[in-house]
Amino acid sequence: MTRSRICPDTESTGLSPASDALPVRETTEQFAQVFFGKSVSLLTPEERFTTVYAGSRDIPADLHPASWFPADTWFRNELRACAAYVGRRQGWPLYHASEAERLRALYPLRLATPAT
């Protein structure tokens, strides 16, 4: 498995799934208020991400928009964006392809296919 310089591997931190259950959204919201003076939802992609791509051809092959992943709402809510694409009229967060593997490891029963 190759590791991307853009999106660090979260499994190498040694955190167990139980320690990932910290209130990440609340903490992120508080940091955004302190450092930017506004809510996370009001931040521009340039303020939220350190890596921003202006052209679609500049995006590496291992980064994808949310539509590349399964359409389940819970699945997309668990994705961790690591970069953004900002075009002339629109932009969106980009996720590393290994996010699917990470979520399959965290939630094996949710993603298991029923035996018939």
Rosetta constraint file for C-alpha pairs under 8 A:
AtomPair CA 3 CA 7 HARMONIC 7.94 0.50
AtomPair CA 3 CA 8 HARMONIC 7.35 0.50
AtomPair CA 3 CA 9 HARMONIC 6.96 0.50
AtomPair CA 4 CA 8 HARMONIC 6.51 0.50
AtomPair CA 4 CA 9 HARMONIC 7.85 0.50
AtomPair CA 6 CA 51 HARMONIC 7.39 0.50
AtomPair CA 6 CA 82 HARMONIC 6.97 0.50
AtomPair CA 6 CA 83 HARMONIC 7.59 0.50
AtomPair CA 7 CA 82 HARMONIC 5.53 0.50
AtomPair CA 7 CA 83 HARMONIC 7.95 0.50
AtomPair CA 7 CA 96 HARMONIC 6.64 0.50
AtomPair CA 9 CA 13 HARMONIC 7.76 0.50
AtomPair CA 11 CA 15 HARMONIC 6.96 0.50
AtomPair CA 15 CA 19 HARMONIC 6.03 0.50
AtomPair CA 15 CA 20 HARMONIC 6.79 0.50
AtomPair CA 16 CA 20 HARMONIC 6.57 0.50
AtomPair CA 17 CA 21 HARMONIC 6.80 0.50
AtomPair CA 17 CA 106 HARMONIC 6.98 0.50
AtomPair CA 23 CA 27 HARMONIC 6.26 0.50
AtomPair CA 24 CA 28 HARMONIC 5.99 0.50
AtomPair CA 25 CA 29 HARMONIC 6.11 0.50
AtomPair CA 26 CA 30 HARMONIC 6.25 0.50
AtomPair CA 27 CA 31 HARMONIC 6.25 0.50
AtomPair CA 28 CA 32 HARMONIC 6.16 0.50
AtomPair CA 28 CA 40 HARMONIC 7.56 0.50
AtomPair CA 29 CA 33 HARMONIC 6.31 0.50
AtomPair CA 29 CA 39 HARMONIC 6.24 0.50
AtomPair CA 29 CA 40 HARMONIC 5.86 0.50
AtomPair CA 30 CA 34 HARMONIC 6.26 0.50
AtomPair CA 31 CA 35 HARMONIC 5.96 0.50
AtomPair CA 31 CA 36 HARMONIC 7.95 0.50
AtomPair CA 32 CA 36 HARMONIC 5.32 0.50
AtomPair CA 32 CA 37 HARMONIC 6.55 0.50
AtomPair CA 32 CA 38 HARMONIC 6.19 0.50
AtomPair CA 32 CA 39 HARMONIC 5.96 0.50
AtomPair CA 32 CA 40 HARMONIC 5.84 0.50
AtomPair CA 33 CA 37 HARMONIC 4.40 0.50
AtomPair CA 33 CA 38 HARMONIC 4.91 0.50
AtomPair CA 33 CA 39 HARMONIC 5.85 0.50
AtomPair CA 33 CA 40 HARMONIC 7.85 0.50
AtomPair CA 38 CA 42 HARMONIC 6.45 0.50
AtomPair CA 38 CA 43 HARMONIC 7.19 0.50
AtomPair CA 39 CA 43 HARMONIC 6.77 0.50
AtomPair CA 40 CA 48 HARMONIC 7.97 0.50
AtomPair CA 43 CA 47 HARMONIC 5.95 0.50
AtomPair CA 43 CA 48 HARMONIC 6.33 0.50
AtomPair CA 44 CA 48 HARMONIC 6.36 0.50
AtomPair CA 45 CA 49 HARMONIC 5.98 0.50
AtomPair CA 45 CA 52 HARMONIC 7.47 0.50
AtomPair CA 45 CA 84 HARMONIC 6.26 0.50
AtomPair CA 45 CA 86 HARMONIC 7.39 0.50
AtomPair CA 45 CA 91 HARMONIC 7.64 0.50
AtomPair CA 45 CA 92 HARMONIC 7.64 0.50
AtomPair CA 45 CA 93 HARMONIC 7.51 0.50
AtomPair CA 46 CA 50 HARMONIC 7.14 0.50
AtomPair CA 46 CA 51 HARMONIC 8.00 0.50
AtomPair CA 46 CA 52 HARMONIC 6.49 0.50
AtomPair CA 46 CA 84 HARMONIC 7.84 0.50
AtomPair CA 49 CA 82 HARMONIC 6.79 0.50
AtomPair CA 49 CA 83 HARMONIC 5.56 0.50
AtomPair CA 49 CA 84 HARMONIC 6.57 0.50
AtomPair CA 50 CA 83 HARMONIC 6.88 0.50
AtomPair CA 51 CA 82 HARMONIC 7.50 0.50
AtomPair CA 51 CA 83 HARMONIC 4.96 0.50
AtomPair CA 51 CA 84 HARMONIC 6.55 0.50
AtomPair CA 52 CA 83 HARMONIC 5.75 0.50
AtomPair CA 52 CA 84 HARMONIC 4.80 0.50
AtomPair CA 52 CA 85 HARMONIC 5.69 0.50
AtomPair CA 52 CA 86 HARMONIC 6.83 0.50
AtomPair CA 53 CA 58 HARMONIC 6.29 0.50
AtomPair CA 53 CA 59 HARMONIC 6.36 0.50
AtomPair CA 53 CA 83 HARMONIC 7.76 0.50
AtomPair CA 53 CA 84 HARMONIC 6.18 0.50
AtomPair CA 53 CA 85 HARMONIC 4.71 0.50
AtomPair CA 53 CA 86 HARMONIC 6.14 0.50
AtomPair CA 54 CA 58 HARMONIC 7.36 0.50
AtomPair CA 54 CA 85 HARMONIC 5.99 0.50
AtomPair CA 54 CA 86 HARMONIC 5.17 0.50
AtomPair CA 54 CA 87 HARMONIC 5.55 0.50
AtomPair CA 55 CA 59 HARMONIC 7.21 0.50
AtomPair CA 55 CA 85 HARMONIC 7.34 0.50
AtomPair CA 55 CA 86 HARMONIC 7.53 0.50
AtomPair CA 55 CA 87 HARMONIC 6.51 0.50
AtomPair CA 56 CA 85 HARMONIC 7.23 0.50
AtomPair CA 56 CA 87 HARMONIC 7.80 0.50
AtomPair CA 59 CA 63 HARMONIC 6.73 0.50
AtomPair CA 59 CA 85 HARMONIC 7.76 0.50
AtomPair CA 62 CA 96 HARMONIC 5.78 0.50
AtomPair CA 62 CA 97 HARMONIC 5.39 0.50
AtomPair CA 63 CA 94 HARMONIC 5.80 0.50
AtomPair CA 63 CA 95 HARMONIC 5.33 0.50
AtomPair CA 63 CA 96 HARMONIC 4.59 0.50
AtomPair CA 63 CA 97 HARMONIC 5.96 0.50
AtomPair CA 64 CA 68 HARMONIC 6.10 0.50
AtomPair CA 64 CA 94 HARMONIC 5.21 0.50
AtomPair CA 64 CA 95 HARMONIC 5.24 0.50
AtomPair CA 64 CA 96 HARMONIC 6.34 0.50
AtomPair CA 64 CA 97 HARMONIC 6.68 0.50
AtomPair CA 65 CA 69 HARMONIC 7.83 0.50
AtomPair CA 65 CA 92 HARMONIC 6.97 0.50
AtomPair CA 65 CA 93 HARMONIC 6.30 0.50
AtomPair CA 65 CA 94 HARMONIC 4.80 0.50
AtomPair CA 65 CA 95 HARMONIC 6.10 0.50
AtomPair CA 66 CA 76 HARMONIC 6.63 0.50
AtomPair CA 66 CA 93 HARMONIC 7.57 0.50
AtomPair CA 66 CA 94 HARMONIC 7.05 0.50
AtomPair CA 66 CA 95 HARMONIC 6.96 0.50
AtomPair CA 67 CA 71 HARMONIC 7.00 0.50
AtomPair CA 69 CA 76 HARMONIC 7.43 0.50
AtomPair CA 69 CA 100 HARMONIC 7.13 0.50
AtomPair CA 70 CA 75 HARMONIC 6.92 0.50
AtomPair CA 70 CA 76 HARMONIC 7.48 0.50
AtomPair CA 71 CA 75 HARMONIC 7.31 0.50
AtomPair CA 71 CA 76 HARMONIC 7.04 0.50
AtomPair CA 72 CA 76 HARMONIC 6.43 0.50
AtomPair CA 73 CA 77 HARMONIC 6.15 0.50
AtomPair CA 74 CA 78 HARMONIC 6.41 0.50
AtomPair CA 75 CA 79 HARMONIC 6.70 0.50
AtomPair CA 75 CA 103 HARMONIC 7.66 0.50
AtomPair CA 78 CA 103 HARMONIC 7.62 0.50
AtomPair CA 79 CA 95 HARMONIC 7.14 0.50
AtomPair CA 79 CA 99 HARMONIC 6.47 0.50
AtomPair CA 79 CA 103 HARMONIC 7.98 0.50
AtomPair CA 80 CA 95 HARMONIC 6.46 0.50
AtomPair CA 80 CA 99 HARMONIC 7.31 0.50
AtomPair CA 81 CA 93 HARMONIC 5.84 0.50
AtomPair CA 81 CA 94 HARMONIC 5.50 0.50
AtomPair CA 81 CA 95 HARMONIC 4.69 0.50
AtomPair CA 81 CA 96 HARMONIC 7.42 0.50
AtomPair CA 82 CA 93 HARMONIC 7.46 0.50
AtomPair CA 82 CA 94 HARMONIC 6.22 0.50
AtomPair CA 82 CA 95 HARMONIC 5.80 0.50
AtomPair CA 82 CA 96 HARMONIC 7.05 0.50
AtomPair CA 83 CA 93 HARMONIC 5.98 0.50
AtomPair CA 83 CA 94 HARMONIC 5.10 0.50
AtomPair CA 83 CA 95 HARMONIC 6.91 0.50
AtomPair CA 84 CA 91 HARMONIC 7.09 0.50
AtomPair CA 84 CA 92 HARMONIC 5.73 0.50
AtomPair CA 84 CA 93 HARMONIC 4.27 0.50
AtomPair CA 84 CA 94 HARMONIC 5.06 0.50
AtomPair CA 85 CA 91 HARMONIC 5.21 0.50
AtomPair CA 85 CA 92 HARMONIC 5.49 0.50
AtomPair CA 85 CA 93 HARMONIC 6.31 0.50
AtomPair CA 85 CA 94 HARMONIC 6.80 0.50
AtomPair CA 86 CA 90 HARMONIC 6.11 0.50
AtomPair CA 86 CA 91 HARMONIC 4.07 0.50
AtomPair CA 86 CA 92 HARMONIC 6.67 0.50
AtomPair CA 87 CA 91 HARMONIC 5.60 0.50
AtomPair CA 95 CA 99 HARMONIC 6.95 0.50
AtomPair CA 97 CA 101 HARMONIC 7.87 0.50
AtomPair CA 98 CA 102 HARMONIC 6.25 0.50
AtomPair CA 99 CA 103 HARMONIC 6.17 0.50
AtomPair CA 100 CA 104 HARMONIC 6.13 0.50
AtomPair CA 101 CA 105 HARMONIC 6.21 0.50
AtomPair CA 102 CA 106 HARMONIC 6.31 0.50
AtomPair CA 103 CA 107 HARMONIC 5.91 0.50
AtomPair CA 103 CA 108 HARMONIC 7.99 0.50
AtomPair CA 104 CA 108 HARMONIC 5.31 0.50
AtomPair CA 104 CA 111 HARMONIC 6.49 0.50
AtomPair CA 107 CA 111 HARMONIC 6.56 0.50
AtomPair CA 108 CA 112 HARMONIC 6.03 0.50
